[in-house]
Amino acid sequence: MADLKYYDVILRPVITEKSMSGMGEKRYTFLVHPEANKIQIREAVEKMFEGTKVKRVNTINCRGKNKRRNTRQGMVSGRTAKTKKAIVQLTEDSKDIEIFAGL
């Protein structure tokens, strides 16, 4: 397991129609470091966004996609990088996350 600091755990928010529909229930989606666990994700959210209390964290491991390309030597195939998403549920009395407020 990697020694991750809290600012290395959360990479960026996921802005999709499905993730935006969960904001009314205080459910936010983030792209996180692939080696981060649920405890590290909980601590990172509570430290980065003051006034938030995390109720639950769900994680999803996403495999990389197969990609092919032509080169002078012929067809080369490979994979894109694997990713990990975290869906963070906040408690009812916690503050909202401000980066999602304007969307």
GUPA-85674 format. One record per atom (N, C-alpha, C, O): atom name; x negated, y negated, z; residue in three letters; residue number from 1. Coordinates in pm, 1 decimal. Atoms other than C-alpha are relative to their C-alpha. Last residue first. Layout:
<rs>
('CA', (X, Y, Z), 'ALA', NUM)
...
</rs>
This chain:
<rs>
('N', (-37.2, -81.5, 117.7), 'LEU', 103)
('CA', (2315.1, -2353.0, -1102.8), 'LEU', 103)
('C', (146.6, 31.9, -4.1), 'LEU', 103)
('O', (192.5, 99.1, -96.4), 'LEU', 103)
('N', (-31.4, 81.2, 115.4), 'GLY', 102)
('CA', (2224.7, -2643.9, -873.6), 'GLY', 102)
('C', (48.5, 78.0, -120.5), 'GLY', 102)
('O', (81.9, 18.1, -222.7), 'GLY', 102)
('N', (-110.3, 92.6, -25.9), 'ALA', 101)
('CA', (2246.5, -2444.8, -549.4), 'ALA', 101)
('C', (39.3, -79.1, -124.1), 'ALA', 101)
('O', (158.2, -105.4, -142.6), 'ALA', 101)
('N', (-119.0, -44.4, 72.3), 'PHE', 100)
('CA', (2036.3, -2145.9, -661.9), 'PHE', 100)
('C', (113.3, -101.8, 8.1), 'PHE', 100)
('O', (215.0, -84.0, -59.0), 'PHE', 100)
('N', (36.7, -7.7, 142.7), 'ILE', 99)
('CA', (1702.5, -2303.9, -565.8), 'ILE', 99)
('C', (117.7, 46.4, -84.5), 'ILE', 99)
('O', (120.5, 21.2, -204.9), 'ILE', 99)
('N', (-16.8, 123.3, 75.2), 'GLU', 98)
('CA', (1859.8, -2416.8, -236.5), 'GLU', 98)
('C', (-33.4, 13.5, -148.5), 'GLU', 98)
('O', (21.6, -61.1, -229.5), 'GLU', 98)
('N', (132.0, 23.4, 56.2), 'ILE', 97)
('CA', (1914.9, -2074.9, -75.6), 'ILE', 97)
('C', (12.0, -114.8, -100.5), 'ILE', 97)
('O', (96.0, -109.9, -190.3), 'ILE', 97)
('N', (18.3, -45.6, 137.6), 'ASP', 96)
('CA', (2234.7, -2092.0, 128.5), 'ASP', 96)
('C', (-142.6, -29.5, -44.3), 'ASP', 96)
('O', (-210.3, -114.0, 14.2), 'ASP', 96)
('N', (-7.2, 102.2, 103.8), 'LYS', 95)
('CA', (2216.3, -2132.1, 506.1), 'LYS', 95)
('C', (-14.3, 64.3, -137.3), 'LYS', 95)
('O', (-69.6, 173.5, -150.7), 'LYS', 95)
('N', (127.0, 52.8, 49.1), 'SER', 94)
('CA', (2287.4, -1843.3, 742.5), 'SER', 94)
('C', (23.2, -104.5, -109.1), 'SER', 94)
('O', (130.2, -110.1, -169.8), 'SER', 94)
('N', (35.4, 127.8, -61.9), 'ASP', 93)
('CA', (2611.8, -1794.7, 938.0), 'ASP', 93)
('C', (-131.3, -58.9, -49.9), 'ASP', 93)
('O', (-173.3, -163.4, -0.1), 'ASP', 93)
('N', (-102.9, 102.3, 21.4), 'GLU', 92)
('CA', (2763.0, -1527.9, 709.0), 'GLU', 92)
('C', (-40.0, -136.5, 55.5), 'GLU', 92)
('O', (-3.2, -239.2, -1.5), 'GLU', 92)
('N', (-108.1, -3.7, -97.7), 'THR', 91)
('CA', (2447.4, -1316.5, 692.7), 'THR', 91)
('C', (95.4, -115.8, -23.7), 'THR', 91)
('O', (63.2, -209.7, -96.5), 'THR', 91)
('N', (20.1, 84.7, -117.7), 'LEU', 90)
('CA', (2243.5, -1301.2, 373.4), 'LEU', 90)
('C', (117.8, 14.8, 95.3), 'LEU', 90)
('O', (226.5, 56.0, 54.8), 'LEU', 90)
('N', (-129.2, 42.8, -55.8), 'GLN', 89)
('CA', (2243.7, -1011.5, 123.2), 'GLN', 89)
('C', (-28.9, -79.6, 126.9), 'GLN', 89)
('O', (-94.1, -29.3, 218.4), 'GLN', 89)
('N', (5.3, 39.9, -140.1), 'VAL', 88)
('CA', (1920.5, -979.0, -77.3), 'VAL', 88)
('C', (137.1, -51.1, 41.5), 'VAL', 88)
('O', (190.3, -144.4, -18.7), 'VAL', 88)
('N', (-125.4, 70.5, -22.0), 'ILE', 87)
('CA', (1916.5, -787.3, -406.5), 'ILE', 87)
('C', (10.4, -24.6, 149.6), 'ILE', 87)
('O', (19.2, 69.8, 228.1), 'ILE', 87)
('N', (-55.4, -8.1, -135.0), 'ALA', 86)
('CA', (1556.5, -695.9, -483.7), 'ALA', 86)
('C', (127.4, -82.6, 4.5), 'ALA', 86)
('O', (129.3, -198.6, -36.6), 'ALA', 86)
('N', (-94.6, 104.3, -35.9), 'LYS', 85)
('CA', (1420.2, -618.6, -828.6), 'LYS', 85)
('C', (47.0, 22.9, 142.4), 'LYS', 85)
('O', (52.3, 136.4, 189.8), 'LYS', 85)
('N', (-83.5, -34.2, -114.3), 'LYS', 84)
('CA', (1107.4, -421.1, -915.8), 'LYS', 84)
('C', (89.4, -119.1, 31.7), 'LYS', 84)
('O', (42.3, -232.6, 38.1), 'LYS', 84)
('N', (-39.3, 109.7, -86.9), 'THR', 83)
('CA', (914.7, -422.1, -1241.1), 'THR', 83)
('C', (83.5, 54.1, 115.2), 'THR', 83)
('O', (122.9, 170.7, 116.7), 'THR', 83)
('N', (-118.2, -31.5, -79.7), 'LYS', 82)
('CA', (722.0, -179.7, -1460.6), 'LYS', 82)
('C', (27.5, -116.0, 95.2), 'LYS', 82)
('O', (-64.1, -188.6, 133.7), 'LYS', 82)
('N', (21.8, -17.4, -143.6), 'ALA', 81)
('CA', (482.1, -329.1, -1714.0), 'ALA', 81)
('C', (130.8, 34.2, 71.0), 'ALA', 81)
('O', (237.4, -14.3, 33.2), 'ALA', 81)
('N', (10.6, 127.6, -69.0), 'THR', 80)
('CA', (547.3, -273.0, -2084.1), 'THR', 80)
('C', (-13.7, 27.5, 149.8), 'THR', 80)
('O', (3.1, 141.3, 193.6), 'THR', 80)
('N', (-111.7, 40.2, -84.7), 'ARG', 79)
('CA', (471.1, 66.8, -2230.2), 'ARG', 79)
('C', (-23.1, -140.8, 51.2), 'ARG', 79)
('O', (-137.2, -184.3, 67.2), 'ARG', 79)
('N', (33.3, 24.7, -139.5), 'GLY', 78)
('CA', (254.2, 193.3, -2513.1), 'GLY', 78)
('C', (124.5, -39.8, 76.1), 'GLY', 78)
('O', (235.9, -28.5, 25.0), 'GLY', 78)
('N', (-116.3, 9.3, -88.8), 'SER', 77)
('CA', (251.6, 300.1, -2873.9), 'SER', 77)
('C', (-47.7, -18.6, 143.0), 'SER', 77)
('O', (-157.2, 23.7, 180.1), 'SER', 77)
('N', (44.3, -6.7, -139.4), 'VAL', 76)
('CA', (-2.5, 231.1, -3145.9), 'VAL', 76)
('C', (124.1, -10.9, 86.7), 'VAL', 76)
('O', (206.8, -99.7, 65.9), 'VAL', 76)
('N', (-101.4, 32.6, -99.2), 'MET', 75)
('CA', (77.4, 305.8, -3510.7), 'MET', 75)
('C', (-57.7, 18.4, 140.7), 'MET', 75)
('O', (-120.2, 120.1, 170.8), 'MET', 75)
('N', (-123.2, -77.7, 2.0), 'GLY', 74)
('CA', (-213.5, 299.5, -3752.6), 'GLY', 74)
('C', (94.0, -45.8, 110.2), 'GLY', 74)
('O', (79.7, -155.5, 164.3), 'GLY', 74)
('N', (31.4, -140.2, -21.3), 'GLN', 73)
('CA', (-578.5, 193.5, -3743.4), 'GLN', 73)
('C', (125.5, 87.7, -1.3), 'GLN', 73)
('O', (114.6, 210.2, 3.1), 'GLN', 73)
('N', (73.6, -49.9, 118.0), 'ARG', 72)
('CA', (-505.2, -142.5, -3900.6), 'ARG', 72)
('C', (-31.7, 147.4, 14.1), 'ARG', 72)
('O', (-47.0, 217.1, -86.2), 'ARG', 72)
('N', (133.0, 59.4, 5.8), 'THR', 71)
('CA', (-244.3, -205.3, -3635.4), 'THR', 71)
('C', (-67.8, 53.0, -125.6), 'THR', 71)
('O', (-8.5, 130.3, -200.9), 'THR', 71)
('N', (91.4, -42.3, 106.6), 'ASN', 70)
('CA', (128.5, -145.8, -3626.2), 'ASN', 70)
('C', (-131.7, -73.4, 14.0), 'ASN', 70)
('O', (-134.9, -193.7, 39.9), 'ASN', 70)
('N', (43.0, 105.6, 91.4), 'ARG', 69)
('CA', (323.7, -183.1, -3304.7), 'ARG', 69)
('C', (-98.4, 57.6, -99.8), 'ARG', 69)
('O', (-167.1, 156.0, -72.4), 'ARG', 69)
('N', (89.3, -47.4, 104.5), 'ARG', 68)
('CA', (527.7, 36.1, -3073.1), 'ARG', 68)
('C', (-39.3, -118.2, -86.7), 'ARG', 68)
('O', (38.7, -211.7, -104.8), 'ARG', 68)
('N', (21.9, 94.1, 109.9), 'LYS', 67)
('CA', (690.7, -46.6, -2740.2), 'LYS', 67)
('C', (-96.9, 62.5, -99.5), 'LYS', 67)
('O', (-190.0, 133.3, -61.1), 'LYS', 67)
('N', (92.1, -48.0, 102.5), 'ASN', 66)
('CA', (841.2, 182.3, -2476.0), 'ASN', 66)
('C', (-7.3, -102.3, -112.3), 'ASN', 66)
('O', (95.3, -150.8, -159.8), 'ASN', 66)
('N', (-57.4, -43.5, 126.8), 'LYS', 65)
('CA', (1006.7, -13.9, -2195.1), 'LYS', 65)
('C', (-109.1, 50.8, -93.2), 'LYS', 65)
('O', (-222.7, 3.6, -88.8), 'LYS', 65)
('N', (38.6, 80.6, 114.3), 'GLY', 64)
('CA', (867.0, -27.7, -1843.0), 'GLY', 64)
('C', (60.2, 56.3, -127.7), 'GLY', 64)
('O', (86.0, 176.3, -137.2), 'GLY', 64)
('N', (110.9, -50.6, 79.4), 'ARG', 63)
('CA', (1062.9, 142.2, -1566.6), 'ARG', 63)
('C', (-33.1, -96.2, -112.6), 'ARG', 63)
('O', (51.4, -175.3, -154.5), 'ARG', 63)
('N', (-29.7, -2.5, 143.1), 'CYS', 62)
('CA', (1280.3, -60.5, -1331.1), 'CYS', 62)
('C', (-123.9, 47.8, -75.6), 'CYS', 62)
('O', (-232.3, -8.6, -61.1), 'CYS', 62)
('N', (122.0, -15.8, 77.9), 'ASN', 61)
('CA', (1267.2, 6.6, -956.2), 'ASN', 61)
('C', (37.8, 15.4, -146.5), 'ASN', 61)
('O', (115.9, 103.9, -181.5), 'ASN', 61)
('N', (-16.4, -75.2, 123.8), 'ILE', 60)
('CA', (1575.0, -134.0, -780.5), 'ILE', 60)
('C', (-135.7, 4.8, -69.3), 'ILE', 60)
('O', (-194.6, -99.7, -96.7), 'ILE', 60)
('N', (104.7, 12.0, 100.5), 'THR', 59)
('CA', (1577.9, -260.5, -421.6), 'THR', 59)
('C', (29.9, 92.0, -118.1), 'THR', 59)
('O', (94.9, 195.6, -103.8), 'THR', 59)
('N', (-4.0, -114.6, 90.1), 'ASN', 58)
('CA', (1860.8, -334.5, -176.8), 'ASN', 58)
('C', (-105.3, -20.7, -107.5), 'ASN', 58)
('O', (-121.3, -132.1, -157.5), 'ASN', 58)
('N', (81.4, 8.0, 121.0), 'VAL', 57)
('CA', (1802.6, -569.2, 116.9), 'VAL', 57)
('C', (15.6, 130.7, -76.6), 'VAL', 57)
('O', (-6.9, 238.7, -22.0), 'VAL', 57)
('N', (30.6, -127.1, 65.7), 'ARG', 56)
('CA', (2056.5, -629.6, 397.3), 'ARG', 56)
('C', (-83.4, -27.0, -124.9), 'ARG', 56)
('O', (-68.5, -131.0, -189.1), 'ARG', 56)
('N', (-81.9, -108.4, -53.5), 'LYS', 55)
('CA', (2154.5, -893.9, 652.9), 'LYS', 55)
('C', (-44.8, 134.3, -56.9), 'LYS', 55)
('O', (-58.6, 232.5, 16.0), 'LYS', 55)
('N', (-29.7, -107.0, 94.1), 'VAL', 54)
('CA', (1883.9, -1150.9, 588.8), 'VAL', 54)
('C', (77.6, 109.6, 71.1), 'VAL', 54)
('O', (37.9, 157.1, 177.4), 'VAL', 54)
('N', (11.1, -125.5, -74.3), 'LYS', 53)
('CA', (1891.0, -1469.0, 796.3), 'LYS', 53)
('C', (46.8, 110.7, -93.5), 'LYS', 53)
('O', (157.7, 104.7, -146.6), 'LYS', 53)
('N', (-65.8, -118.9, 53.4), 'THR', 52)
('CA', (1826.7, -1795.9, 614.5), 'THR', 52)
('C', (-24.8, 118.9, 91.6), 'THR', 52)
('O', (-133.9, 134.4, 146.5), 'THR', 52)
('N', (-140.4, -4.7, -37.5), 'GLY', 51)
('CA', (1755.1, -2125.2, 792.7), 'GLY', 51)
('C', (74.8, 119.8, -54.2), 'GLY', 51)
('O', (195.4, 131.4, -32.7), 'GLY', 51)
('N', (-31.4, 21.4, -141.0), 'GLU', 50)
('CA', (1424.4, -2185.3, 618.5), 'GLU', 50)
('C', (150.3, -0.3, 23.5), 'GLU', 50)
('O', (227.5, -49.8, -58.6), 'GLU', 50)
('N', (-122.1, 80.1, 0.6), 'PHE', 49)
('CA', (1373.6, -2033.7, 272.7), 'PHE', 49)
('C', (47.4, -14.5, 143.8), 'PHE', 49)
('O', (108.4, 77.1, 199.0), 'PHE', 49)
('N', (3.5, 94.9, 111.6), 'MET', 48)
('CA', (1015.7, -1908.8, 233.0), 'MET', 48)
('C', (120.3, -93.6, 0.1), 'MET', 48)
('O', (107.4, -210.4, -36.6), 'MET', 48)
('N', (106.2, 99.3, -16.6), 'LYS', 47)
('CA', (987.4, -1747.3, 576.9), 'LYS', 47)
('C', (2.7, -105.3, -110.0), 'LYS', 47)
('O', (-22.2, -222.8, -82.7), 'LYS', 47)
('N', (-24.9, 78.7, -120.9), 'GLU', 46)
('CA', (1325.6, -1567.4, 582.5), 'GLU', 46)
('C', (-107.3, -106.5, 21.7), 'GLU', 46)
('O', (-78.2, -212.1, 77.9), 'GLU', 46)
('N', (-116.2, 86.0, 22.3), 'VAL', 45)
('CA', (1289.3, -1454.3, 220.5), 'VAL', 45)
('C', (23.3, -88.9, 121.0), 'VAL', 45)
('O', (52.2, -207.6, 105.3), 'VAL', 45)
('N', (34.7, 103.5, 97.4), 'ALA', 44)
('CA', (934.4, -1325.0, 275.7), 'ALA', 44)
('C', (116.5, -95.6, -23.1), 'ALA', 44)
('O', (95.8, -216.6, -32.1), 'ALA', 44)
('N', (83.5, 100.8, -64.2), 'GLU', 43)
('CA', (1028.0, -1139.0, 596.2), 'GLU', 43)
('C', (-33.9, -114.0, -95.4), 'GLU', 43)
('O', (-37.5, -230.0, -54.1), 'GLU', 43)
('N', (-80.5, 69.7, -100.9), 'ARG', 42)
('CA', (1314.5, -954.9, 424.8), 'ARG', 42)
('C', (-79.6, -111.8, 65.8), 'ARG', 42)
('O', (-29.7, -223.5, 79.0), 'ARG', 42)
('N', (-90.9, 87.8, 74.5), 'ILE', 41)
('CA', (1098.4, -867.7, 122.0), 'ILE', 41)
('C', (84.9, -80.9, 96.2), 'ILE', 41)
('O', (104.8, -200.6, 75.2), 'ILE', 41)
('N', (78.6, 112.3, 50.8), 'GLN', 40)
('CA', (822.1, -731.1, 347.3), 'GLN', 40)
('C', (87.8, -98.9, -76.1), 'GLN', 40)
('O', (66.8, -219.9, -67.0), 'GLN', 40)
('N', (36.0, 81.5, -116.2), 'ILE', 39)
('CA', (1073.9, -514.8, 534.8), 'ILE', 39)
('C', (-80.0, -122.4, -44.1), 'ILE', 39)
('O', (-57.1, -232.5, 5.9), 'ILE', 39)
('N', (-115.7, 79.4, -41.2), 'LYS', 38)
('CA', (1226.0, -385.8, 209.5), 'LYS', 38)
('C', (-31.4, -91.5, 118.2), 'LYS', 38)
('O', (21.9, -202.1, 126.1), 'LYS', 38)
('N', (-109.3, -78.7, -57.0), 'ASN', 37)
('CA', (893.3, -271.9, 65.0), 'ASN', 37)
('C', (108.9, -93.4, 53.1), 'ASN', 37)
('O', (94.9, -215.6, 48.5), 'ASN', 37)
('N', (-61.5, 56.9, -120.5), 'ALA', 36)
('CA', (661.5, -454.3, -173.6), 'ALA', 36)
('C', (111.8, 91.0, 49.0), 'ALA', 36)
('O', (186.3, 148.2, -30.6), 'ALA', 36)
('N', (40.6, -77.0, -117.3), 'GLU', 35)
('CA', (453.3, -244.0, -415.2), 'GLU', 35)
('C', (60.8, -53.2, 129.0), 'GLU', 35)
('O', (29.1, -2.6, 236.7), 'GLU', 35)
('N', (-38.1, -142.0, 6.1), 'PRO', 34)
('CA', (628.0, -358.8, -734.2), 'PRO', 34)
('C', (-37.4, 82.7, 122.8), 'PRO', 34)
('O', (22.1, 188.0, 145.7), 'PRO', 34)
('N', (121.1, -77.2, 26.5), 'HIS', 33)
('CA', (606.3, -729.3, -635.8), 'HIS', 33)
('C', (34.9, 149.1, 2.1), 'HIS', 33)
('O', (109.2, 192.5, 90.2), 'HIS', 33)
('N', (98.2, -9.1, -107.7), 'VAL', 32)
('CA', (951.9, -887.0, -644.6), 'VAL', 32)
('C', (-120.2, 82.9, -45.0), 'VAL', 32)
('O', (-117.2, 146.9, -150.1), 'VAL', 32)
('N', (100.7, -90.4, 52.3), 'LEU', 31)
('CA', (1201.4, -1014.5, -903.7), 'LEU', 31)
('C', (-113.7, 1.0, 101.7), 'LEU', 31)
('O', (-167.2, -104.8, 135.0), 'LEU', 31)
('N', (136.4, 46.2, 24.5), 'PHE', 30)
('CA', (1479.9, -1172.6, -701.5), 'PHE', 30)
('C', (-80.2, 109.5, -68.9), 'PHE', 30)
('O', (-54.8, 228.4, -49.5), 'PHE', 30)
('N', (85.2, -98.4, 65.7), 'THR', 29)
('CA', (1857.5, -1135.9, -678.0), 'THR', 29)
('C', (-134.9, -62.4, -31.8), 'THR', 29)
('O', (-142.3, -173.2, -85.0), 'THR', 29)
('N', (96.2, 59.7, 92.3), 'TYR', 28)
('CA', (2077.7, -1327.4, -431.5), 'TYR', 28)
('C', (-93.4, 107.7, -53.4), 'TYR', 28)
('O', (-127.7, 202.0, 17.9), 'TYR', 28)
('N', (83.9, -108.9, 50.6), 'ARG', 27)
('CA', (2394.5, -1216.9, -247.1), 'ARG', 27)
('C', (-88.5, -57.4, -109.9), 'ARG', 27)
('O', (-37.8, -107.3, -210.3), 'ARG', 27)
('N', (135.4, 19.7, -53.9), 'LYS', 26)
('CA', (2561.5, -1486.5, -36.0), 'LYS', 26)
('C', (-90.5, 118.2, -34.9), 'LYS', 26)
('O', (-164.5, 168.8, 49.5), 'LYS', 26)
('N', (6.4, -91.0, -114.6), 'GLU', 25)
('CA', (2912.2, -1356.3, -125.2), 'GLU', 25)
('C', (-135.7, -6.6, 68.7), 'GLU', 25)
('O', (-168.8, 79.6, 150.2), 'GLU', 25)
('N', (-112.6, 35.1, -87.1), 'GLY', 24)
('CA', (2971.6, -1651.6, -357.6), 'GLY', 24)
('C', (3.8, 84.4, 125.3), 'GLY', 24)
('O', (57.4, 42.1, 227.7), 'GLY', 24)
('N', (38.6, 111.3, -86.5), 'MET', 23)
('CA', (2622.1, -1594.7, -499.8), 'MET', 23)
('C', (112.5, -43.0, 92.4), 'MET', 23)
('O', (85.2, -96.5, 199.9), 'MET', 23)
('N', (18.3, -41.0, -138.5), 'GLY', 22)
('CA', (2718.6, -1251.1, -629.0), 'GLY', 22)
('C', (-34.5, -112.5, 95.2), 'GLY', 22)
('O', (-40.0, -91.2, 216.3), 'GLY', 22)
('N', (-131.6, -30.0, -56.3), 'SER', 21)
('CA', (2860.8, -1386.0, -957.1), 'SER', 21)
('C', (-10.0, 43.6, 146.2), 'SER', 21)
('O', (87.8, 31.0, 219.9), 'SER', 21)
('N', (-66.0, 124.1, -39.4), 'MET', 20)
('CA', (2524.8, -1549.5, -1034.3), 'MET', 20)
('C', (137.1, 25.9, 61.8), 'MET', 20)
('O', (181.8, -51.4, 146.5), 'MET', 20)
('N', (59.8, 45.2, -126.0), 'SER', 19)
('CA', (2349.2, -1211.6, -1031.9), 'SER', 19)
('C', (64.2, -129.2, 49.3), 'SER', 19)
('O', (72.3, -151.8, 170.0), 'SER', 19)
('N', (-36.1, -92.1, -108.0), 'LYS', 18)
('CA', (2591.5, -1073.2, -1291.0), 'LYS', 18)
('C', (-59.0, -45.2, 134.1), 'LYS', 18)
('O', (7.7, -36.3, 237.1), 'LYS', 18)
('N', (-140.8, 19.4, -31.8), 'GLU', 17)
('CA', (2563.3, -1375.7, -1518.5), 'GLU', 17)
('C', (42.2, 88.6, 117.1), 'GLU', 17)
('O', (119.1, 46.1, 203.3), 'GLU', 17)
('N', (-88.1, -64.2, 97.1), 'THR', 16)
('CA', (2186.4, -1365.4, -1505.6), 'THR', 16)
('C', (144.3, -24.6, 42.6), 'THR', 16)
('O', (170.3, -73.2, 152.6), 'THR', 16)
('N', (-113.1, 84.9, 36.5), 'ILE', 15)
('CA', (1919.4, -1575.4, -1332.1), 'ILE', 15)
('C', (77.0, 69.6, -112.4), 'ILE', 15)
('O', (43.8, 53.7, -229.9), 'ILE', 15)
('N', (-61.8, -55.0, 120.0), 'VAL', 14)
('CA', (1674.2, -1346.1, -1152.5), 'VAL', 14)
('C', (126.5, -79.9, -27.3), 'VAL', 14)
('O', (217.7, -82.9, 55.4), 'VAL', 14)
('N', (-140.9, -38.5, -8.5), 'PRO', 13)
('CA', (1463.8, -1543.3, -905.7), 'PRO', 13)
('C', (48.9, 56.6, -133.1), 'PRO', 13)
('O', (-3.6, 22.5, -239.0), 'PRO', 13)
('N', (-90.5, 100.5, 56.2), 'ARG', 12)
('CA', (1085.1, -1534.5, -927.4), 'ARG', 12)
('C', (143.7, 45.6, 18.4), 'ARG', 12)
('O', (169.0, 164.6, 37.1), 'ARG', 12)
('N', (59.9, 54.9, 120.9), 'LEU', 11)
('CA', (776.4, -1352.0, -790.5), 'LEU', 11)
('C', (87.3, -108.9, -61.9), 'LEU', 11)
('O', (37.4, -217.1, -92.8), 'LEU', 11)
('N', (-104.4, 46.1, 91.2), 'ILE', 10)
('CA', (877.5, -1283.1, -430.5), 'ILE', 10)
('C', (-65.4, -67.3, -119.7), 'ILE', 10)
('O', (-136.9, -166.3, -104.1), 'ILE', 10)
('N', (-104.2, -101.3, 12.9), 'VAL', 9)
('CA', (612.1, -1076.8, -249.2), 'VAL', 9)
('C', (104.5, -42.0, -102.6), 'VAL', 9)
('O', (133.6, 34.8, -194.2), 'VAL', 9)
('N', (29.3, -86.3, 114.1), 'ASP', 8)
('CA', (302.6, -1292.3, -300.5), 'ASP', 8)
('C', (113.5, 97.7, -28.5), 'ASP', 8)
('O', (116.9, 158.0, -135.8), 'ASP', 8)
('N', (-14.8, 79.3, 122.0), 'TYR', 7)
('CA', (425.9, -1578.1, -75.5), 'TYR', 7)
('C', (-36.5, 79.1, -125.0), 'TYR', 7)
('O', (-12.7, 31.2, -235.8), 'TYR', 7)
('N', (-141.1, 23.1, 28.4), 'TYR', 6)
('CA', (484.7, -1332.6, 210.9), 'TYR', 6)
('C', (21.1, -80.3, -128.5), 'TYR', 6)
('O', (123.6, -64.0, -194.8), 'TYR', 6)
('N', (-46.5, 112.2, -79.5), 'LYS', 5)
('CA', (127.7, -1205.3, 197.9), 'LYS', 5)
('C', (143.3, -30.5, -41.2), 'LYS', 5)
('O', (187.7, 12.9, -147.6), 'LYS', 5)
('N', (-69.1, 111.5, 63.5), 'LEU', 4)
('CA', (68.9, -861.5, 51.4), 'LEU', 4)
('C', (35.9, -106.6, 102.1), 'LEU', 4)
('O', (84.1, -75.6, 211.1), 'LEU', 4)
('N', (-14.0, 98.4, -106.1), 'ASP', 3)
('CA', (-189.9, -610.0, 171.8), 'ASP', 3)
('C', (57.4, -126.8, -61.7), 'ASP', 3)
('O', (-16.6, -211.0, -112.5), 'ASP', 3)
('N', (77.6, 122.3, 11.7), 'ALA', 2)
('CA', (-126.1, -342.4, -89.7), 'ALA', 2)
('C', (24.6, -90.9, 119.3), 'ALA', 2)
('O', (133.1, -90.6, 177.5), 'ALA', 2)
('N', (-84.1, 117.9, 0.0), 'MET', 1)
('CA', (0.0, 0.0, 0.0), 'MET', 1)
('C', (-88.4, -123.8, 0.0), 'MET', 1)
('O', (-189.8, -130.1, 69.6), 'MET', 1)
</rs>
